[in-house]
Amino acid sequence: MKRVSFVMILCAVAVFSGETRTVEAVTCSPIELIPCLPAISTPPKPPSAACCRKVKEQLPCFCGYLKDPGAKPFIDNPNIPKVASSCGVAHAFPPKC
């Protein structure tokens, strides 16, 4: 149930933030990180290959997500650095904005 409500909230953030940006040919949208839900939920599961691909793809977007009040609570999740580390991009977290 927690996972379903998290997905709904993440979708609402993506829809209502009204801000989908493109950075370095990447479409910045928090909805792109849905494959990471199991890895950032409580209790977290190891990130999937799809999650790691999305984290790496979305790296240029994280500063924008942190500035977006709707997305920040999900991106500022304490499990995100763990996911980044597991995906081999620990150097990018926390992002230097």
N, CA, C and O atoms as a GROMACS GRO file, in nm:
protein
  388
    1MET      N    1   0.082  -0.119   0.000
    1MET     CA    2   0.000   0.000   0.000
    1MET      C    3   0.086   0.125   0.000
    1MET      O    4   0.057   0.221  -0.071
    2LYS      N    5   0.194   0.124   0.081
    2LYS     CA    6   0.285   0.238   0.085
    2LYS      C    7   0.344   0.265  -0.052
    2LYS      O    8   0.358   0.380  -0.094
    3ARG      N    9   0.379   0.157  -0.121
    3ARG     CA   10   0.442   0.170  -0.252
    3ARG      C   11   0.345   0.232  -0.352
    3ARG      O   12   0.385   0.317  -0.432
    4VAL      N   13   0.220   0.190  -0.350
    4VAL     CA   14   0.121   0.243  -0.442
    4VAL      C   15   0.100   0.392  -0.418
    4VAL      O   16   0.096   0.470  -0.514
    5SER      N   17   0.088   0.433  -0.294
    5SER     CA   18   0.067   0.575  -0.266
    5SER      C   19   0.191   0.655  -0.304
    5SER      O   20   0.178   0.769  -0.349
    6PHE      N   21   0.310   0.598  -0.289
    6PHE     CA   22   0.432   0.667  -0.329
    6PHE      C   23   0.434   0.688  -0.479
    6PHE      O   24   0.471   0.796  -0.526
    7VAL      N   25   0.393   0.586  -0.555
    7VAL     CA   26   0.386   0.598  -0.701
    7VAL      C   27   0.286   0.706  -0.739
    7VAL      O   28   0.313   0.787  -0.828
    8MET      N   29   0.170   0.708  -0.674
    8MET     CA   30   0.069   0.809  -0.705
    8MET      C   31   0.121   0.949  -0.675
    8MET      O   32   0.098   1.041  -0.753
    9ILE      N   33   0.190   0.965  -0.564
    9ILE     CA   34   0.244   1.095  -0.529
    9ILE      C   35   0.352   1.136  -0.628
    9ILE      O   36   0.356   1.251  -0.671
   10LEU      N   37   0.438   1.043  -0.664
   10LEU     CA   38   0.543   1.074  -0.761
   10LEU      C   39   0.483   1.114  -0.895
   10LEU      O   40   0.532   1.207  -0.960
   11CYS      N   41   0.380   1.044  -0.937
   11CYS     CA   42   0.312   1.080  -1.063
   11CYS      C   43   0.248   1.218  -1.052
   11CYS      O   44   0.256   1.298  -1.146
   12ALA      N   45   0.185   1.245  -0.940
   12ALA     CA   46   0.123   1.377  -0.921
   12ALA      C   47   0.228   1.487  -0.924
   12ALA      O   48   0.206   1.593  -0.983
   13VAL      N   49   0.342   1.462  -0.862
   13VAL     CA   50   0.450   1.561  -0.864
   13VAL      C   51   0.492   1.588  -1.007
   13VAL      O   52   0.509   1.703  -1.047
   14ALA      N   53   0.508   1.483  -1.084
   14ALA     CA   54   0.551   1.498  -1.223
   14ALA      C   55   0.448   1.573  -1.306
   14ALA      O   56   0.483   1.656  -1.389
   15VAL      N   57   0.322   1.544  -1.283
   15VAL     CA   58   0.216   1.607  -1.360
   15VAL      C   59   0.194   1.751  -1.317
   15VAL      O   60   0.184   1.841  -1.401
   16PHE      N   61   0.186   1.774  -1.186
   16PHE     CA   62   0.150   1.906  -1.138
   16PHE      C   63   0.266   2.003  -1.122
   16PHE      O   64   0.244   2.123  -1.106
   17SER      N   65   0.387   1.953  -1.126
   17SER     CA   66   0.497   2.048  -1.117
   17SER      C   67   0.503   2.131  -1.244
   17SER      O   68   0.558   2.242  -1.245
   18GLY      N   69   0.446   2.077  -1.353
   18GLY     CA   70   0.440   2.153  -1.477
   18GLY      C   71   0.576   2.182  -1.535
   18GLY      O   72   0.591   2.265  -1.625
   19GLU      N   73   0.675   2.114  -1.483
   19GLU     CA   74   0.811   2.147  -1.525
   19GLU      C   75   0.884   2.021  -1.568
   19GLU      O   76   0.936   1.947  -1.485
   20THR      N   77   0.886   1.999  -1.695
   20THR     CA   78   0.968   1.893  -1.750
   20THR      C   79   1.074   1.964  -1.830
   20THR      O   80   1.045   2.031  -1.929
   21ARG      N   81   1.197   1.949  -1.787
   21ARG     CA   82   1.307   2.019  -1.852
   21ARG      C   83   1.395   1.920  -1.925
   21ARG      O   84   1.397   1.802  -1.892
   22THR      N   85   1.467   1.969  -2.022
   22THR     CA   86   1.564   1.887  -2.092
   22THR      C   87   1.702   1.942  -2.062
   22THR      O   88   1.730   2.060  -2.084
   23VAL      N   89   1.787   1.856  -2.010
   23VAL     CA   90   1.925   1.893  -1.977
   23VAL      C   91   2.014   1.794  -2.049
   23VAL      O   92   2.001   1.672  -2.032
   24GLU      N   93   2.106   1.844  -2.129
   24GLU     CA   94   2.199   1.757  -2.201
   24GLU      C   95   2.127   1.641  -2.268
   24GLU      O   96   2.168   1.526  -2.254
   25ALA      N   97   2.020   1.670  -2.341
   25ALA     CA   98   1.942   1.571  -2.414
   25ALA      C   99   1.875   1.468  -2.323
   25ALA      O  100   1.842   1.358  -2.367
   26VAL      N  101   1.855   1.502  -2.198
   26VAL     CA  102   1.784   1.416  -2.103
   26VAL      C  103   1.656   1.489  -2.064
   26VAL      O  104   1.659   1.607  -2.028
   27THR      N  105   1.544   1.420  -2.070
   27THR     CA  106   1.420   1.478  -2.024
   27THR      C  107   1.415   1.463  -1.873
   27THR      O  108   1.410   1.352  -1.821
   28CYS      N  109   1.416   1.576  -1.804
   28CYS     CA  110   1.415   1.576  -1.658
   28CYS      C  111   1.272   1.564  -1.608
   28CYS      O  112   1.193   1.657  -1.617
   29SER      N  113   1.242   1.449  -1.556
   29SER     CA  114   1.110   1.424  -1.500
   29SER      C  115   1.126   1.320  -1.390
   29SER      O  116   1.178   1.211  -1.414
   30PRO      N  117   1.083   1.353  -1.267
   30PRO     CA  118   1.096   1.257  -1.157
   30PRO      C  119   1.029   1.123  -1.185
   30PRO      O  120   1.067   1.021  -1.128
   31ILE      N  121   0.931   1.124  -1.272
   31ILE     CA  122   0.861   1.000  -1.307
   31ILE      C  123   0.956   0.898  -1.369
   31ILE      O  124   0.930   0.778  -1.365
   32GLU      N  125   1.065   0.946  -1.427
   32GLU     CA  126   1.165   0.858  -1.487
   32GLU      C  127   1.230   0.766  -1.384
   32GLU      O  128   1.288   0.664  -1.419
   33LEU      N  129   1.221   0.804  -1.257
   33LEU     CA  130   1.287   0.726  -1.151
   33LEU      C  131   1.197   0.618  -1.090
   33LEU      O  132   1.233   0.558  -0.989
   34ILE      N  133   1.082   0.594  -1.150
   34ILE     CA  134   0.991   0.491  -1.098
   34ILE      C  135   1.059   0.355  -1.083
   34ILE      O  136   1.027   0.284  -0.988
   35PRO      N  137   1.150   0.314  -1.172
   35PRO     CA  138   1.215   0.184  -1.151
   35PRO      C  139   1.292   0.176  -1.019
   35PRO      O  140   1.330   0.068  -0.975
   36CYS      N  141   1.316   0.291  -0.956
   36CYS     CA  142   1.392   0.293  -0.830
   36CYS      C  143   1.303   0.286  -0.706
   36CYS      O  144   1.354   0.283  -0.594
   37LEU      N  145   1.173   0.283  -0.724
   37LEU     CA  146   1.085   0.282  -0.606
   37LEU      C  147   1.118   0.172  -0.506
   37LEU      O  148   1.124   0.201  -0.386
   38PRO      N  149   1.141   0.048  -0.548
   38PRO     CA  150   1.175  -0.054  -0.448
   38PRO      C  151   1.305  -0.023  -0.373
   38PRO      O  152   1.321  -0.061  -0.257
   39ALA      N  153   1.397   0.046  -0.439
   39ALA     CA  154   1.526   0.076  -0.377
   39ALA      C  155   1.521   0.193  -0.281
   39ALA      O  156   1.605   0.204  -0.192
   40ILE      N  157   1.421   0.282  -0.297
   40ILE     CA  158   1.413   0.397  -0.207
   40ILE      C  159   1.299   0.385  -0.107
   40ILE      O  160   1.281   0.472  -0.022
   41SER      N  161   1.221   0.276  -0.119
   41SER     CA  162   1.112   0.252  -0.024
   41SER      C  163   1.168   0.196   0.106
   41SER      O  164   1.287   0.165   0.115
   42THR      N  165   1.082   0.184   0.204
   42THR     CA  166   1.122   0.126   0.332
   42THR      C  167   1.048  -0.005   0.349
   42THR      O  168   0.925  -0.006   0.344
   43PRO      N  169   1.117  -0.114   0.369
   43PRO     CA  170   1.262  -0.133   0.367
   43PRO      C  171   1.312  -0.135   0.222
   43PRO      O  172   1.242  -0.184   0.133
   44PRO      N  173   1.431  -0.082   0.199
   44PRO     CA  174   1.482  -0.075   0.061
   44PRO      C  175   1.528  -0.212   0.010
   44PRO      O  176   1.573  -0.297   0.087
   45LYS      N  177   1.517  -0.230  -0.120
   45LYS     CA  178   1.569  -0.348  -0.188
   45LYS      C  179   1.687  -0.300  -0.273
   45LYS      O  180   1.695  -0.181  -0.303
   46PRO      N  181   1.777  -0.388  -0.311
   46PRO     CA  182   1.887  -0.345  -0.398
   46PRO      C  183   1.832  -0.287  -0.528
   46PRO      O  184   1.732  -0.336  -0.580
   47PRO      N  185   1.896  -0.183  -0.582
   47PRO     CA  186   1.846  -0.123  -0.706
   47PRO      C  187   1.861  -0.219  -0.824
   47PRO      O  188   1.959  -0.293  -0.835
   48SER      N  189   1.763  -0.216  -0.910
   48SER     CA  190   1.766  -0.300  -1.031
   48SER      C  191   1.856  -0.235  -1.135
   48SER      O  192   1.897  -0.119  -1.121
   49ALA      N  193   1.887  -0.309  -1.240
   49ALA     CA  194   1.966  -0.254  -1.351
   49ALA      C  195   1.892  -0.138  -1.415
   49ALA      O  196   1.954  -0.039  -1.454
   50ALA      N  197   1.759  -0.149  -1.426
   50ALA     CA  198   1.679  -0.040  -1.484
   50ALA      C  199   1.687   0.084  -1.397
   50ALA      O  200   1.695   0.196  -1.448
   51CYS      N  201   1.684   0.066  -1.266
   51CYS     CA  202   1.697   0.179  -1.173
   51CYS      C  203   1.832   0.247  -1.192
   51CYS      O  204   1.839   0.369  -1.203
   52CYS      N  205   1.937   0.170  -1.196
   52CYS     CA  206   2.072   0.228  -1.212
   52CYS      C  207   2.084   0.304  -1.344
   52CYS      O  208   2.146   0.410  -1.348
   53ARG      N  209   2.026   0.249  -1.451
   53ARG     CA  210   2.029   0.321  -1.580
   53ARG      C  211   1.960   0.455  -1.567
   53ARG      O  212   2.009   0.556  -1.617
   54LYS      N  213   1.845   0.457  -1.500
   54LYS     CA  214   1.769   0.582  -1.485
   54LYS      C  215   1.842   0.682  -1.394
   54LYS      O  216   1.843   0.801  -1.423
   55VAL      N  217   1.902   0.634  -1.287
   55VAL     CA  218   1.977   0.724  -1.199
   55VAL      C  219   2.090   0.789  -1.277
   55VAL      O  220   2.110   0.910  -1.269
   56LYS      N  221   2.164   0.710  -1.352
   56LYS     CA  222   2.275   0.764  -1.430
   56LYS      C  223   2.225   0.861  -1.537
   56LYS      O  224   2.286   0.966  -1.560
   57GLU      N  225   2.116   0.827  -1.600
   57GLU     CA  226   2.057   0.913  -1.703
   57GLU      C  227   2.008   1.045  -1.644
   57GLU      O  228   2.022   1.150  -1.706
   58GLN      N  229   1.952   1.040  -1.525
   58GLN     CA  230   1.892   1.157  -1.464
   58GLN      C  231   1.989   1.241  -1.380
   58GLN      O  232   1.948   1.343  -1.324
   59LEU      N  233   2.115   1.202  -1.370
   59LEU     CA  234   2.213   1.277  -1.291
   59LEU      C  235   2.211   1.428  -1.318
   59LEU      O  236   2.215   1.505  -1.222
   60PRO      N  237   2.206   1.472  -1.444
   60PRO     CA  238   2.206   1.617  -1.468
   60PRO      C  239   2.081   1.688  -1.415
   60PRO      O  240   2.077   1.811  -1.409
   61CYS      N  241   1.981   1.611  -1.378
   61CYS     CA  242   1.852   1.668  -1.337
   61CYS      C  243   1.837   1.685  -1.186
   61CYS      O  244   1.749   1.758  -1.142
   62PHE      N  245   1.922   1.621  -1.107
   62PHE     CA  246   1.900   1.617  -0.963
   62PHE      C  247   1.902   1.754  -0.895
   62PHE      O  248   1.826   1.775  -0.800
   63CYS      N  249   1.984   1.846  -0.941
   63CYS     CA  250   1.983   1.980  -0.882
   63CYS      C  251   1.848   2.046  -0.904
   63CYS      O  252   1.794   2.111  -0.814
   64GLY      N  253   1.793   2.031  -1.022
   64GLY     CA  254   1.661   2.085  -1.050
   64GLY      C  255   1.555   2.020  -0.964
   64GLY      O  256   1.463   2.088  -0.916
   65TYR      N  257   1.566   1.890  -0.944
   65TYR     CA  258   1.470   1.821  -0.859
   65TYR      C  259   1.477   1.872  -0.715
   65TYR      O  260   1.374   1.887  -0.649
   66LEU      N  261   1.597   1.898  -0.667
   66LEU     CA  262   1.613   1.948  -0.529
   66LEU      C  263   1.556   2.088  -0.512
   66LEU      O  264   1.517   2.127  -0.402
   67LYS      N  265   1.551   2.164  -0.620
   67LYS     CA  266   1.496   2.299  -0.615
   67LYS      C  267   1.344   2.300  -0.632
   67LYS      O  268   1.278   2.400  -0.606
   68ASP      N  269   1.289   2.187  -0.676
   68ASP     CA  270   1.145   2.175  -0.699
   68ASP      C  271   1.080   2.127  -0.569
   68ASP      O  272   1.102   2.014  -0.527
   69PRO      N  273   0.998   2.213  -0.504
   69PRO     CA  274   0.938   2.174  -0.376
   69PRO      C  275   0.853   2.048  -0.384
   69PRO      O  276   0.838   1.977  -0.284
   70GLY      N  277   0.799   2.018  -0.499
   70GLY     CA  278   0.719   1.897  -0.514
   70GLY      C  279   0.802   1.771  -0.524
   70GLY      O  280   0.760   1.665  -0.477
   71ALA      N  281   0.920   1.780  -0.583
   71ALA     CA  282   1.005   1.663  -0.603
   71ALA      C  283   1.107   1.645  -0.492
   71ALA      O  284   1.152   1.533  -0.467
   72LYS      N  285   1.145   1.752  -0.426
   72LYS     CA  286   1.253   1.747  -0.328
   72LYS      C  287   1.235   1.638  -0.221
   72LYS      O  288   1.331   1.568  -0.191
   73PRO      N  289   1.116   1.622  -0.162
   73PRO     CA  290   1.104   1.519  -0.057
   73PRO      C  291   1.138   1.378  -0.105
   73PRO      O  292   1.184   1.295  -0.026
   74PHE      N  293   1.118   1.350  -0.231
   74PHE     CA  294   1.147   1.218  -0.283
   74PHE      C  295   1.293   1.204  -0.324
   74PHE      O  296   1.353   1.099  -0.308
   75ILE      N  297   1.349   1.311  -0.378
   75ILE     CA  298   1.488   1.309  -0.422
   75ILE      C  299   1.582   1.323  -0.302
   75ILE      O  300   1.694   1.273  -0.304
   76ASP      N  301   1.535   1.390  -0.200
   76ASP     CA  302   1.613   1.410  -0.078
   76ASP      C  303   1.598   1.290   0.017
   76ASP      O  304   1.632   1.299   0.135
   77ASN      N  305   1.550   1.180  -0.034
   77ASN     CA  306   1.527   1.057   0.040
   77ASN      C  307   1.661   1.002   0.090
   77ASN      O  308   1.757   0.999   0.014
   78PRO      N  309   1.670   0.957   0.216
   78PRO     CA  310   1.796   0.906   0.269
   78PRO      C  311   1.848   0.782   0.197
   78PRO      O  312   1.966   0.748   0.210
   79ASN      N  313   1.763   0.714   0.122
   79ASN     CA  314   1.808   0.595   0.049
   79ASN      C  315   1.869   0.629  -0.088
   79ASN      O  316   1.934   0.543  -0.148
   80ILE      N  317   1.849   0.750  -0.138
   80ILE     CA  318   1.902   0.788  -0.269
   80ILE      C  319   2.056   0.776  -0.272
   80ILE      O  320   2.108   0.721  -0.369
   81PRO      N  321   2.130   0.826  -0.172
   81PRO     CA  322   2.276   0.808  -0.178
   81PRO      C  323   2.318   0.661  -0.178
   81PRO      O  324   2.419   0.625  -0.239
   82LYS      N  325   2.242   0.578  -0.110
   82LYS     CA  326   2.272   0.434  -0.109
   82LYS      C  327   2.251   0.374  -0.248
   82LYS      O  328   2.329   0.291  -0.294
   83VAL      N  329   2.144   0.419  -0.313
   83VAL     CA  330   2.117   0.373  -0.449
   83VAL      C  331   2.229   0.420  -0.541
   83VAL      O  332   2.279   0.343  -0.623
   84ALA      N  333   2.268   0.546  -0.528
   84ALA     CA  334   2.375   0.602  -0.611
   84ALA      C  335   2.505   0.523  -0.592
   84ALA      O  336   2.575   0.494  -0.689
   85SER      N  337   2.534   0.488  -0.470
   85SER     CA  338   2.655   0.411  -0.441
   85SER      C  339   2.647   0.273  -0.506
   85SER      O  340   2.742   0.228  -0.569
   86SER      N  341   2.532   0.207  -0.490
   86SER     CA  342   2.515   0.074  -0.550
   86SER      C  343   2.522   0.080  -0.702
   86SER      O  344   2.562  -0.017  -0.766
   87CYS      N  345   2.483   0.194  -0.758
   87CYS     CA  346   2.482   0.209  -0.905
   87CYS      C  347   2.614   0.264  -0.958
   87CYS      O  348   2.628   0.284  -1.079
   88GLY      N  349   2.710   0.289  -0.869
   88GLY     CA  350   2.840   0.334  -0.913
   88GLY      C  351   2.851   0.483  -0.941
   88GLY      O  352   2.943   0.526  -1.011
   89VAL      N  353   2.760   0.562  -0.887
   89VAL     CA  354   2.765   0.706  -0.907
   89VAL      C  355   2.764   0.781  -0.773
   89VAL      O  356   2.709   0.891  -0.762
   90ALA      N  357   2.825   0.720  -0.672
   90ALA     CA  358   2.827   0.782  -0.538
   90ALA      C  359   2.894   0.919  -0.542
   90ALA      O  360   2.860   1.007  -0.463
   91HIS      N  361   2.988   0.938  -0.635
   91HIS     CA  362   3.057   1.068  -0.646
   91HIS      C  363   2.960   1.182  -0.677
   91HIS      O  364   2.993   1.299  -0.655
   92ALA      N  365   2.844   1.150  -0.728
   92ALA     CA  366   2.748   1.253  -0.768
   92ALA      C  367   2.651   1.290  -0.657
   92ALA      O  368   2.566   1.377  -0.676
   93PHE      N  369   2.661   1.227  -0.541
   93PHE     CA  370   2.567   1.255  -0.432
   93PHE      C  371   2.641   1.290  -0.306
   93PHE      O  372   2.738   1.224  -0.269
   94PRO      N  373   2.595   1.394  -0.239
   94PRO     CA  374   2.488   1.484  -0.283
   94PRO      C  375   2.534   1.568  -0.402
   94PRO      O  376   2.654   1.595  -0.415
   95PRO      N  377   2.440   1.608  -0.488
   95PRO     CA  378   2.479   1.687  -0.605
   95PRO      C  379   2.535   1.823  -0.564
   95PRO      O  380   2.491   1.882  -0.466
   96LYS      N  381   2.631   1.870  -0.639
   96LYS     CA  382   2.691   2.004  -0.615
   96LYS      C  383   2.612   2.102  -0.702
   96LYS      O  384   2.636   2.113  -0.822
   97CYS      N  385   2.520   2.170  -0.640
   97CYS     CA  386   2.433   2.259  -0.716
   97CYS      C  387   2.482   2.404  -0.708
   97CYS      O  388   2.421   2.494  -0.766
   0.00000   0.00000   0.00000
